[in-house]
Amino acid sequence: MALVLLCTGVFVVNLDGTVVALALPEIGRDLGGGIAGLQWVIDGYVLAVGCLLVGAGALADTLGRKRVFLAGLVGFTALSAACALAPTLATLVAARVVQGVFGAALLPVSLALVVSLYPQPRERARAIGVVAGVGGLAVAIGPVLGGALVAGYGWQSVFWLNVPIGLATVPALAAVLPSPPAPGGRLDPVGQVLFTAFAAGLTYGLIESARHGWAEPRVVTALAASAVALVLFLAFERRHASPMLPLDLVRRPAVAAASAINFLGFLALFPTLLLLTLFLQDVNGLSAVEAGVRFLALTGALTVGSLVAASAAERWGTRRVIVLASALLATGLVGLTTLRAGSGYGTYWWFLVLVGFGIPAAIAPATVAALAAGPAGLMATTSAILNTFRQFGAVVGVALCGTVLAASTGLIAGMRLAFLLAAGAAVLCAVASAFVSPSPAGSARTALQPEASTARAGIDPARSSR
């Protein structure tokens, strides 16, 4: 029951992104604000999540994962109602930013709670696969459900949808989730401020570069400020007795490799989603609904890959599954370079299946291995690190996609180059797998012994236990 309820929370958060995107045209007609304002309905949420994931993970490891997850779900539900009631576009954007603050608490902590609920490696791998599959399912049905809600009940309905789900899930989770004692320890507000400045500058700079180019003064300023904040953050965390981001944790090969694979996987995914949307509607002249139906090959494969990947790695080995998944992903992306105006669905649907299956099949085993390699007391922090790299991968991918399109002679030419670059990212995923533990079961057993694992990795248990 706890897993079902956690999956419900994960489903709502993942569904939110896709259904809101389909509501933007009607929001613009109702509240005004122009294209730039509407983009910040999405980007404001993305910015808040990207800045606060690591801080939310550290907070959960300090104060208790159940407490932080429930607070995040309550806040997310309340801000969903605030979004639905927003009278102006500025109010809606502000509500979306705060909603992203609470959403940042849900994403990493849910995975840490699942790891705590399932100490046995095989059961843990299956449970993580279920959670990932539910997230993929939310992405898959989001466009269809969002279109139906907006058409039938208006743009407010995509936010009201979250409210009854949250109201039903919060008390049930409070009753069934175990409440292990929090490890305790000091919070790291200075580290959070510095990391927020780094993440905000980077995310804002990349978002704006996709619109205005890399030479835009605001882009240069944001990226320069982000670099300075990163240097200060790393210097501060190195000396802090209880850092928000233990640097020894990030240096663990399995965590570093999984972070890279999460980054590269989303670097490949989001340009694919953006470019195919433009191709299907602007080049092939399909409606939004017709394009959404064709995306089911991609999003359906995402769901299946998420469900089976972790268990497959448990049976056949993490490295082997990641390499195979990366090969499938690269093959699908190279295949998409053959698209041209008028290409029929029958000529490319299976490329979408390869891409959709390959991304979660590479990410999920690497994520399981990273969580197994990290100290048991830092599960939420480890999960937050991986989610942060996913977020940055998505933003960087979209920014690079905009740069490639701007430098190309047309959409088709730019799309082909972007798909080739994404295929290169898939190859790098395979390379990164060399640093992931080849034995998930062994890694998971080690992770259940936090004192031994921290000692072997050179992490001071007093600093890591919070």
C-alpha positions as CSV (number, residue, x, y, z in Angstrom):
1,M,0.0,0.0,0.0
2,A,2.8,2.4,0.8
3,L,4.3,1.7,-2.7
4,V,1.0,2.3,-4.4
5,L,0.5,5.6,-2.6
6,L,4.1,6.8,-3.3
7,C,3.5,6.0,-6.9
8,T,0.4,8.1,-6.8
9,G,2.5,11.1,-5.7
10,V,5.1,10.4,-8.4
11,F,2.3,10.1,-11.0
12,V,0.9,13.5,-10.2
13,V,4.2,15.3,-10.3
14,N,5.2,13.7,-13.6
15,L,1.8,14.3,-15.1
16,D,1.9,17.9,-14.2
17,G,4.5,18.9,-16.8
18,T,2.8,17.4,-19.8
19,V,-0.7,18.4,-19.1
20,V,0.3,22.0,-18.3
21,A,2.2,22.3,-21.6
22,L,-1.1,21.5,-23.5
23,A,-3.0,24.2,-21.6
24,L,-0.6,27.0,-22.5
25,P,-2.6,28.3,-25.6
26,E,-5.8,28.6,-23.6
27,I,-4.0,30.2,-20.7
28,G,-2.7,32.8,-23.1
29,R,-6.2,33.5,-24.5
30,D,-7.6,33.8,-21.0
31,L,-4.8,35.6,-19.1
32,G,-2.7,37.2,-21.9
33,G,1.0,37.8,-21.4
34,G,2.5,36.7,-24.7
35,I,4.7,33.8,-25.6
36,A,7.6,34.9,-23.2
37,G,5.2,35.0,-20.3
38,L,3.6,31.6,-21.2
39,Q,7.0,30.0,-21.4
40,W,7.7,31.0,-17.8
41,V,4.6,29.0,-16.7
42,I,6.8,26.0,-17.6
43,D,10.3,27.4,-17.0
44,G,9.4,28.9,-13.5
45,Y,8.6,25.4,-12.3
46,V,11.7,23.9,-13.9
47,L,13.9,26.6,-12.4
48,A,12.6,26.0,-8.9
49,V,12.9,22.2,-9.1
50,G,16.5,22.4,-10.5
51,C,17.6,24.7,-7.8
52,L,16.2,22.9,-4.8
53,L,16.5,19.1,-5.5
54,V,19.8,18.6,-3.7
55,G,18.6,20.8,-0.8
56,A,15.4,18.9,-0.5
57,G,17.3,15.6,-0.4
58,A,19.6,16.8,2.3
59,L,16.7,18.2,4.3
60,A,14.9,14.8,4.1
61,D,18.1,12.9,5.3
62,T,18.3,15.4,8.1
63,L,14.7,15.8,9.3
64,G,13.2,12.6,8.1
65,R,12.1,11.4,4.6
66,K,8.4,10.7,5.5
67,R,8.0,14.2,7.1
68,V,9.6,16.0,4.1
69,F,7.6,13.9,1.5
70,L,4.3,14.6,3.2
71,A,5.1,18.3,3.5
72,G,6.0,18.4,-0.2
73,L,2.8,16.6,-1.2
74,V,0.6,19.0,0.9
75,G,2.3,22.0,-0.5
76,F,2.1,20.7,-4.1
77,T,-1.6,20.1,-3.7
78,A,-2.2,23.5,-2.2
79,L,-0.3,25.3,-4.9
80,S,-2.1,23.3,-7.6
81,A,-5.3,24.9,-6.2
82,A,-3.6,28.3,-6.2
83,C,-2.6,27.9,-9.9
84,A,-6.2,27.0,-10.8
85,L,-7.4,30.1,-9.1
86,A,-4.7,32.5,-10.4
87,P,-6.4,35.7,-11.8
88,T,-3.4,36.9,-13.8
89,L,-0.5,35.4,-15.6
90,A,2.0,36.8,-13.1
91,T,0.1,35.2,-10.3
92,L,0.1,31.9,-12.1
93,V,3.9,32.0,-12.8
94,A,4.5,32.9,-9.1
95,A,2.3,29.9,-8.0
96,R,4.2,27.6,-10.4
97,V,7.5,28.6,-8.9
98,V,6.4,27.8,-5.4
99,Q,4.8,24.6,-6.7
100,G,8.2,23.7,-8.0
101,V,9.7,24.2,-4.6
102,F,7.4,21.5,-3.2
103,G,7.8,19.3,-6.3
104,A,11.5,19.3,-5.6
105,A,10.8,17.6,-2.3
106,L,8.7,14.9,-3.9
107,L,11.0,13.7,-6.7
108,P,14.1,12.5,-4.8
109,V,12.5,11.6,-1.5
110,S,10.0,9.2,-3.1
111,L,12.9,7.1,-4.4
112,A,14.7,7.2,-1.1
113,L,11.5,6.0,0.6
114,V,11.2,3.1,-1.8
115,V,14.8,2.1,-1.1
116,S,14.0,2.2,2.6
117,L,10.9,0.1,2.2
118,Y,12.6,-2.7,0.2
119,P,16.0,-3.7,1.7
120,Q,16.3,-6.9,-0.4
121,P,18.1,-6.2,-3.7
122,R,15.7,-8.0,-6.0
123,E,12.6,-6.5,-4.5
124,R,14.2,-3.1,-4.4
125,A,15.0,-3.3,-8.1
126,R,11.5,-4.3,-8.9
127,A,10.0,-1.5,-6.8
128,I,12.2,1.1,-8.3
129,G,11.2,-0.2,-11.7
130,V,7.5,0.2,-10.8
131,V,8.0,3.8,-9.6
132,A,9.9,4.6,-12.8
133,G,7.2,2.9,-14.9
134,V,4.5,5.0,-13.2
135,G,6.4,8.1,-14.0
136,G,6.7,7.0,-17.6
137,L,3.0,6.2,-17.7
138,A,2.2,9.7,-16.5
139,V,4.3,11.2,-19.3
140,A,2.7,8.8,-21.8
141,I,-0.9,9.7,-21.0
142,G,-0.3,13.3,-20.2
143,P,-0.8,14.8,-23.7
144,V,-4.0,12.8,-24.2
145,L,-5.5,13.5,-20.8
146,G,-4.4,17.2,-20.9
147,G,-6.0,17.7,-24.3
148,A,-9.3,16.2,-23.1
149,L,-9.3,18.2,-19.8
150,V,-8.6,21.5,-21.5
151,A,-11.1,20.9,-24.3
152,G,-13.9,19.8,-21.8
153,Y,-13.3,21.9,-18.7
154,G,-10.8,24.7,-19.4
155,W,-7.1,25.2,-18.5
156,Q,-7.9,25.3,-14.7
157,S,-8.8,21.6,-14.8
158,V,-5.2,20.5,-15.3
159,F,-4.4,22.0,-11.9
160,W,-7.6,21.0,-10.1
161,L,-6.8,17.4,-11.1
162,N,-4.1,17.3,-8.5
163,V,-6.2,18.5,-5.6
164,P,-8.5,15.4,-4.9
165,I,-5.6,13.1,-5.5
166,G,-3.4,14.9,-3.0
167,L,-6.3,15.2,-0.4
168,A,-6.8,11.4,-0.6
169,T,-3.1,10.4,-0.7
170,V,-1.7,12.5,2.2
171,P,-3.6,11.0,5.1
172,A,-3.3,7.5,3.7
173,L,0.5,7.9,3.4
174,A,0.7,9.4,6.9
175,A,-0.9,6.2,8.2
176,V,1.0,3.5,6.2
177,L,4.5,4.9,5.8
178,P,7.0,3.8,8.5
179,S,8.6,6.6,10.5
180,P,12.2,5.7,11.2
181,P,14.1,8.1,13.3
182,A,15.8,10.9,11.4
183,P,19.6,10.8,11.6
184,G,19.6,14.4,12.7
185,G,22.5,16.8,12.2
186,R,22.9,20.4,11.2
187,L,21.4,22.0,8.2
188,D,23.5,23.8,5.7
189,P,21.7,27.1,4.7
190,V,24.8,28.8,3.3
191,G,25.4,25.8,1.0
192,Q,21.8,25.8,-0.1
193,V,22.0,29.5,-1.0
194,L,25.2,29.1,-2.9
195,F,23.8,26.0,-4.8
196,T,20.6,27.8,-5.5
197,A,22.6,30.7,-7.0
198,F,24.6,28.3,-9.1
199,A,21.6,26.3,-10.3
200,A,19.4,29.4,-10.9
201,G,22.1,31.1,-12.9
202,L,22.9,28.0,-15.0
203,T,19.2,27.1,-15.6
204,Y,18.2,30.7,-16.4
205,G,21.2,31.2,-18.7
206,L,20.5,28.0,-20.6
207,I,16.8,28.8,-20.9
208,E,17.4,32.3,-22.2
209,S,20.2,31.1,-24.6
210,A,17.7,28.9,-26.4
211,R,15.6,32.0,-27.1
212,H,18.1,34.8,-27.5
213,G,21.5,33.2,-28.3
214,W,24.7,32.7,-26.2
215,A,26.0,36.3,-26.8
216,E,23.0,37.9,-25.1
217,P,24.3,40.0,-22.1
218,R,21.8,38.4,-19.7
219,V,22.9,35.0,-20.7
220,V,26.6,35.7,-20.3
221,T,26.0,37.4,-16.9
222,A,23.8,34.5,-15.6
223,L,26.4,31.8,-16.7
224,A,29.3,33.8,-15.3
225,A,27.5,34.3,-11.9
226,S,26.6,30.6,-11.9
227,A,30.3,29.7,-12.3
228,V,31.4,31.9,-9.5
229,A,28.6,30.5,-7.2
230,L,29.7,27.0,-8.1
231,V,33.3,27.7,-7.0
232,L,32.2,29.2,-3.8
233,F,29.8,26.4,-3.1
234,L,32.4,23.7,-3.6
235,A,34.9,25.6,-1.4
236,F,32.3,26.0,1.3
237,E,31.1,22.4,1.2
238,R,34.7,21.1,1.4
239,R,35.1,22.7,4.8
240,H,31.6,22.3,6.2
241,A,31.2,19.7,9.0
242,S,27.7,18.6,7.8
243,P,27.5,19.6,4.1
244,M,24.4,19.6,2.1
245,L,26.3,17.8,-0.7
246,P,29.1,15.6,0.6
247,L,31.7,15.8,-2.1
248,D,33.1,12.4,-1.2
249,L,29.7,11.0,-2.2
250,V,29.8,12.6,-5.6
251,R,33.3,11.2,-6.1
252,R,32.1,7.6,-5.7
253,P,32.5,6.0,-9.2
254,A,28.9,4.5,-9.2
255,V,27.3,7.8,-8.2
256,A,29.4,9.9,-10.6
257,A,28.7,7.4,-13.5
258,A,25.0,7.3,-12.7
259,S,24.9,11.1,-12.6
260,A,26.5,11.3,-16.0
261,I,24.1,8.7,-17.5
262,N,21.1,10.5,-16.0
263,F,22.4,13.8,-17.5
264,L,23.1,12.3,-20.9
265,G,19.9,10.3,-21.1
266,F,17.8,13.5,-20.6
267,L,20.1,15.4,-22.9
268,A,19.0,13.0,-25.6
269,L,15.3,12.8,-24.6
270,F,14.2,16.4,-24.4
271,P,15.6,17.6,-27.8
272,T,13.9,14.5,-29.3
273,L,10.5,15.5,-27.8
274,L,10.9,19.1,-29.0
275,L,12.2,18.4,-32.5
276,L,9.6,15.7,-33.2
277,T,6.8,18.1,-32.0
278,L,8.0,20.7,-34.5
279,F,8.5,18.2,-37.3
280,L,5.1,16.5,-36.9
281,Q,3.1,19.7,-36.6
282,D,5.1,22.3,-38.6
283,V,6.5,20.1,-41.4
284,N,4.0,17.2,-41.7
285,G,1.0,19.4,-40.8
286,L,-0.5,17.2,-38.1
287,S,-2.7,18.5,-35.4
288,A,-1.7,18.4,-31.7
289,V,-3.8,15.4,-31.1
290,E,-2.5,13.5,-34.1
291,A,1.1,14.3,-33.0
292,G,0.3,13.2,-29.5
293,V,-1.0,9.8,-30.8
294,R,2.2,9.3,-32.7
295,F,4.2,10.0,-29.6
296,L,2.7,7.0,-27.9
297,A,5.3,4.7,-29.5
298,L,8.0,6.7,-27.7
299,T,6.2,7.3,-24.4
300,G,4.8,3.7,-24.2
301,A,8.3,2.4,-24.7
302,L,9.5,4.7,-21.9
303,T,7.0,3.1,-19.6
304,V,8.0,-0.5,-20.5
305,G,11.7,0.3,-20.3
306,S,11.2,1.8,-16.9
307,L,9.4,-1.2,-15.6
308,V,11.8,-3.9,-16.8
309,A,15.2,-2.3,-16.8
310,A,16.1,-2.6,-13.1
311,S,15.0,-6.2,-12.9
312,A,16.9,-7.0,-16.1
313,A,20.1,-5.5,-14.6
314,E,19.6,-7.6,-11.5
315,R,19.5,-10.7,-13.7
316,W,22.0,-10.0,-16.4
317,G,24.3,-7.4,-14.9
318,T,24.2,-3.6,-14.7
319,R,26.9,-2.8,-17.2
320,R,25.6,-5.2,-19.8
321,V,22.1,-3.8,-19.7
322,I,23.3,-0.1,-19.8
323,V,25.5,-0.8,-22.8
324,L,22.7,-2.6,-24.7
325,A,20.3,0.1,-23.8
326,S,22.7,2.8,-25.0
327,A,23.2,0.9,-28.3
328,L,19.4,0.8,-28.8
329,L,19.1,4.5,-28.0
330,A,21.9,5.4,-30.4
331,T,20.4,3.3,-33.2
332,G,17.0,4.9,-32.8
333,L,18.4,8.4,-32.8
334,V,20.5,7.7,-35.9
335,G,17.4,6.3,-37.5
336,L,15.5,9.5,-36.8
337,T,18.0,11.4,-39.0
338,T,16.3,9.8,-42.0
339,L,13.1,11.7,-41.4
340,R,12.0,14.1,-44.2
341,A,8.9,16.0,-45.1
342,G,6.0,13.6,-45.7
343,S,7.6,10.6,-43.9
344,G,4.9,8.2,-43.0
345,Y,4.5,6.9,-39.4
346,G,5.3,3.4,-40.6
347,T,8.8,4.4,-41.6
348,Y,9.9,5.8,-38.1
349,W,7.7,4.5,-35.3
350,W,10.1,1.7,-34.4
351,F,12.9,4.3,-34.1
352,L,10.7,6.0,-31.4
353,V,10.4,2.6,-29.7
354,L,14.1,2.2,-29.6
355,V,14.7,5.7,-28.2
356,G,11.8,5.4,-25.7
357,F,13.0,2.0,-24.4
358,G,16.8,2.8,-24.4
359,I,16.7,5.9,-22.2
360,P,15.1,4.4,-19.1
361,A,16.8,1.0,-19.7
362,A,20.2,2.9,-19.3
363,I,19.1,5.2,-16.5
364,A,17.3,2.9,-14.2
365,P,20.1,0.3,-13.6
366,A,22.6,3.1,-13.1
367,T,20.3,4.7,-10.6
368,V,19.8,1.5,-8.6
369,A,23.6,1.0,-8.5
370,A,24.2,4.5,-7.3
371,L,21.7,4.2,-4.5
372,A,23.2,0.9,-3.5
373,A,26.7,2.4,-3.5
374,G,25.8,5.4,-1.3
375,P,25.5,5.4,2.5
376,A,22.1,4.3,3.8
377,G,21.8,7.6,5.7
378,L,22.2,9.6,2.5
379,M,19.7,7.9,0.2
380,A,17.6,11.1,-0.4
381,T,20.7,13.1,-1.1
382,T,22.0,10.6,-3.6
383,S,18.6,10.5,-5.3
384,A,18.5,14.3,-5.4
385,I,21.9,14.4,-7.0
386,L,20.7,12.1,-9.8
387,N,17.5,14.0,-10.3
388,T,19.4,17.3,-10.5
389,F,21.6,15.9,-13.2
390,R,18.5,14.8,-15.1
391,Q,17.1,18.3,-14.8
392,F,20.3,19.9,-16.0
393,G,20.4,17.4,-18.9
394,A,16.9,18.4,-20.0
395,V,17.7,22.1,-19.9
396,V,21.1,21.8,-21.6
397,G,19.6,19.6,-24.3
398,V,16.9,22.1,-25.1
399,A,19.4,24.9,-25.1
400,L,21.8,23.1,-27.4
401,C,18.8,22.2,-29.6
402,G,17.9,25.9,-30.0
403,T,21.6,26.7,-30.9
404,V,21.7,23.9,-33.5
405,L,18.4,25.0,-35.1
406,A,19.5,28.6,-35.2
407,A,22.8,27.7,-37.0
408,S,21.1,25.4,-39.5
409,T,19.6,26.1,-42.9
410,G,16.2,24.7,-41.9
411,L,14.3,22.5,-39.4
412,I,15.2,19.2,-41.2
413,A,18.9,19.9,-41.3
414,G,19.0,21.1,-37.7
415,M,17.0,18.2,-36.6
416,R,19.4,15.7,-38.2
417,L,22.4,17.3,-36.6
418,A,20.7,17.4,-33.2
419,F,19.8,13.7,-33.4
420,L,23.4,12.8,-34.3
421,L,24.7,14.8,-31.3
422,A,22.1,13.0,-29.1
423,A,23.4,9.7,-30.5
424,G,26.8,10.7,-29.3
425,A,25.4,11.3,-25.8
426,A,24.1,7.7,-26.0
427,V,27.5,6.4,-26.8
428,L,28.9,8.3,-23.8
429,C,26.3,6.5,-21.6
430,A,27.9,3.2,-22.6
431,V,31.3,4.5,-21.8
432,A,30.1,5.7,-18.4
433,S,28.8,2.3,-17.6
434,A,32.4,1.1,-17.1
435,F,32.4,2.9,-13.8
436,V,29.1,1.3,-12.5
437,S,29.3,-1.7,-10.3
438,P,28.8,-4.9,-12.4
439,S,27.1,-6.6,-9.5
440,P,23.9,-5.0,-8.3
441,A,23.2,-7.5,-5.7
442,G,26.6,-7.1,-4.1
443,S,26.4,-3.4,-4.2
444,A,23.0,-3.4,-2.6
445,R,24.2,-5.6,0.2
446,T,27.1,-3.2,0.8
447,A,24.7,-0.3,0.9
448,L,22.9,-1.9,3.9
449,Q,26.1,-1.6,5.9
450,P,26.5,2.2,6.0
451,E,29.4,2.3,8.4
452,A,31.5,-0.2,6.3
453,S,30.7,1.4,3.0
454,T,31.5,4.9,4.2
455,A,34.8,3.7,5.7
456,R,35.8,2.0,2.4
457,A,35.0,5.0,0.4
458,G,36.8,7.4,2.7
459,I,33.7,9.3,3.8
460,D,33.8,10.4,7.4
461,P,30.6,8.8,9.0
462,A,30.3,11.7,11.4
463,R,30.0,14.1,8.4
464,S,27.7,11.7,6.3
465,S,25.2,10.5,8.9
466,R,23.7,13.9,9.5
